[in-house]
Amino acid sequence: MEATAEGQSVSDDTRQTETASVQSPARASAMSRFLGAGILPRLAVTLLGVPCLYLITLRGGLFFLILTDLIIILGLREFYALMNAKGYRPFEALGYFCSLALSWYAWKQGVVIPLVLTGSLLLIMIREVFRRDMSQSLAHIAVTVFGIMYIGWLGSHLVMLRELPASLGLDSSAGQTMGARLVFFAALVTWATDTGAYLFGVALGRHKLIPRISPNKTVEGAVGGLLAAGLVAWLCTKGITPFLTPFAAISTGVFVGLMAQLGDLVESMIKRDVGIKDSAELIPGHGGILDRFDSLLFTVPVLYYYFRFFIV
């Protein structure tokens, strides 16, 4: 009996030690969770990238167009790599050409954009006629066109938003500054959504949002992203967008936050279908260009048409 009691005592002590060792990670500080989730690389990229974006956006013109084209080229490269991994064979050269043509005509505010879109579709279908393997003709055409529309056309709205005042006849320096302000607003609110969702998700995330698409996203993170978007949009009325009322800014910010998270989920859906976690490893802590700009591909077009028809 003594041996049994002693053995039980040792067993209880061992069990308590194991329980303590199992529970200790759960009591990890918020700082350790942030560090473990890669907050430092994200912070470094933000501190380096935001000033560069600010200077190029403020300069505008050809410099901003080249920056947009670089985002489109790298984004398409990652998208086509995903499609190749899935077994599709898009016409990459045509995709690059048509997407860049869209961005350049968007910069010039030309009326030939419908011509570019129509010509792109015709060229892609004609090119497929001459492919020997016709087993996936519809898929090859579809993913090529989708890449042009998803990255080339939606991405071109960055240029369209920057040049919106000029396209409406506001060619003065004030108009040029306003174009930069619109881009700043879009970028700040979108990235506030991403940051808020990330921080709230790491610190408070318990309930999965859509686990079949993105197992790491939580309802708490989504709510935090919307709150951060509304807050930053309201703060923008103090300097960047004084032409927005506080109510208009907050409501716009929350809607932009919603679109930003939907854009992120769409890219996650594509990667989930392909079976790849990150579109690339170009940006430390963020993955590839698509992982960083997927939300902007949704928010910038929405803001462009909102500002064009209701504000400017």
Order of alpha helices (4+ residues) and beta strands (2+ residues): alpha-alpha-alpha-alpha-alpha-alpha-alpha-alpha-alpha-alpha-beta-beta-alpha-alpha-alpha-alpha
